[in-house]
Amino acid sequence: QFGAFCPLFRAHGQYPFREPWEIAPEGHPAYESIVYYTKLRYALMPYVYSLAGKTWFEDYTIMRPLVMDFMNDEAVANIGDTYMFGPAFLVAPVYEYGARSREMYFPECNGWYDFYSNEFVEGGQAMTVAAPYDRMPLYVRAGAIVPFGPEIQWSDEKPADVIDLYVYQGADGEFTLYEDENVNYNYEKGAYSKIAFSYDDRMKLLSIEEREGEFPGMLEERTFNIIPVSKNGVGKTQTVKYNGLSMKVV
């Protein structure tokens, strides 16, 4: 569970290596949790890979102590067991044996969504949250734009099309989707593309900017499923075709 929200993710244990079926039989909560978080990590590949690109080009930090993003919130100054994974995810690992809940603080902002239930939580407060055996507390910041790719078995199995683009309402937001050939260093020579997204919460308007750059094998046209998430739950999905030119989705 914790490993799925680290920059480098390994889906097995330390040496001697253990596969999920060596840890627990299929149907066991441990087995099912390993499979769930492995699939989640791969679905998040467009998000994670974009953060890796941001790290290369902008000296970004993927795994972020709360003081990096909430400097005006004094309450986060000494929190060392909760962190941000990129701009969207608030991650709260469970590190006490047998614990089924844990105390966590929600930094001051426009609010947070429970990743699993989409229940909304106001920022600037501490709460005891559920931590069942098979799930780690995980929240998404209001204003986050999170791309999810198709189910895959390895990172470059197939292009990330269709992409589900979750827009967590309640604040303005932005995200840049970064892509390259995945398997070489040609990005150092300019072989990559970027697609910038921005969200205006007052107008409920998502802007998709003109694509920058190109690389061999790039998808010239692609499909985005725009999925709004609000305090009222998950809204109606809008499917748009994108050909590299700027567009707006209300």
N, C-alpha and C positions, 0 to 999 in steps of 0.2 A: 504493500500500500504506500509506504513512504518512498520506495524506490521509483515509483511511477512519476513522482514529482521532484526528481533530481535531474540535473542536466544530463548525466549519463545513467541510463537505465539498463540494468541486466535482469533478465527474466528467470534467473536461476540463482541458487545459493552460492556461497563461497566454496572453494575447493575442499573436499571433492564435490563437483558440481551436482546439483539435484534438480531434476525436472519436476513439474507439479505433481505428476503421478507417483513420484518417489517420496513426496512429502505426505500426501494424503490421497485416498482413492477418489475417483470421480463421484460427485454428489456430496462429498464432505465440504463443510463450510470453508475450510482452508483452501482446498482445491478450487472451489468456485470463486473465491475471492482473488486468488492468483490469476485465474483466467479473466475475470472481470477487469482487473486493473491492467493486465497486459493488453487486452483489447482496447481499453480506454486510452492507454498511452499511444498505441498505434493510430487510433482515431484522431488523437490530438497532434499527429505528426505535422500538419500544416502550421499549427500554432507553435510547437516546439522548434521546428526547423526555421520558422521566421525569427524566433528569438535568437537562435544560433547565428543567423545572418546579421541580426542587429548587434550581437556581441562582436562579430568580426568587423563590421563597418563603423560601429558607434561606441565600441568599448562598453557595451551594456553588460549587466549582470543578471543572469537568469534567476538564480536562487537568491532572494533578497530579504535581508533582515528588515523588519517593519520600519526601523528608523530611516531607511533609504527613501521610502515613499510617503511617510507620514511624519515629517520632521516637526510639524507644528503641534502634534499630539504628544504631550509629555508622558502620557500613560504607556507609550510603547517603548520608552527608553531602555528598560531592563527586561524586555520580553525576549527570551532566547529559544522558546520552544514552539513558536508559531512564525510563519514566514510567508512571503509572497513568492509565487512561481510565475515570473513574468508580471505583466500589469494586471492580470485578471484574477488569479486564483489565490485565495487565502488558505493556507495549508496548516492543519493542526495534527501532527503525528501523535499517535498514542504510544507512549513509551513505558507505562506502568503495567506490570504483569497482571493480567486478569481484569484490567479496567474496562468498564463498559460505558463510561462517560468521562468527560474531562472539562475542566474550567478553561475558558478561552476568552480573550478580549477582542472585540471588533473595533478596529481603528476608526477614528472619526472620518466620515465621508458621507456620501449620499445614500449609503446603505449597502447591504449584502444579501445575496440569494444563496440559500442552501442548494448546492449543486444537484442533489438527488431529488429533492421535493419542490424546489423553487420557492420555498417559503422565504419571505422577506424578513430581514433583521435590521433594525436601525443601528447605525454606527455609533461609536463612543460609549459602549457599555460592555461589561463583562457578564458572561452567562455560563451556566453549566449545560453542555450540549451532549447529545447521545453519541456514543461511540460503540456501536454493536460490533460483534466479532468480525463481521465481513465488510465493514465500512469504516473508513477514516473520516473524521469531520473535514469537510471541504466546502468552501464558499466562493462565490463569484462576486466581484465588485460591481455595483451599479455603474453603468456606462461602459462596461467591457464589451468588446466585440471579439467573439471566439470562433475561429474556423475549425470545423471537424471534417476530416476526410473520410473516404470509404473504408470499410473493414479490409485490412491487409494482414499478411503474414510476415512480411519483411519490408523495410523502408522504401525500396524502389521497385516493389512488385508491379505497380501500375500508377499512372498519373492520378493526381488528386482531383478527380472530376467524377461525380458531382461533389461540391463542397457545401456543407450545411453551415450557415453563418448565423450564429446565435447573437442577438443584440439584447443585452440586459439593460432595460430602460430604467430611468430615474436620474440620469446624469448624461451630459455630453461625453462622447468617447471617440477614440480613434484606434486604428490598428493597421499595420502594413504587412501584407502577405508577401513573403519573400520566397522565390523559387529559383533553382538552378538544376544542373544535370544530376545532382545527388552523389555522383560517384568519382569526382575528380576535383582538381584545383583550378578549373577554368574560370571560376568566379573571380579569382585574383586578376584575371585578364579581362574582366568586364562581361563575362557570359552569365548573366542572371537577369531576373525581372523582379519588379516590385509593383504591387497594386495596393494603393492606399484607400482605406475606408474611413469615413468620419460620420458621426451620428449627432444630430441636433435633437435633443430630447424635447425641447419646447414645441418644435414643429413635427416631431416624430418622423424625421427625414434622414434616411441613410444615403450618403453620397459615395459613389464608387468612382475613383479618379482614373484618368487615362493611364494605361500601363506604361511603366518606364522600363526600357531595356528589353533584351531578348537573349535566347540561348538555343542551341540545337535541341530539337525535340520538344520545344515549348508548345503548349496548347494555345493555338491562335484564338479559339473560341471555347468557352466553358460555361458551366451552369452553376449558379449560386441559388441555394434555397435560403431565403431570408426568414429567420424564425425569431419573432419578438418575444421577450420574456418580461413580464411586468408583475406588479403586486397581485394582479388578477390571474396570474398563471401564464401558460404558453399561448400566444396568440396564433392567428392564422398564418400559415406559411405562404410566402410569395416566391415563386420560381422565376428567375430572370436569366436571360441569355446575355453573356458578356463577350464582346469582341475586341476588347482592348481600348474602347473609347469611353469617355466619362458618361455616367448616367446617375439618375437619382431615383430612389425608391421610397415611397411614402407608405 
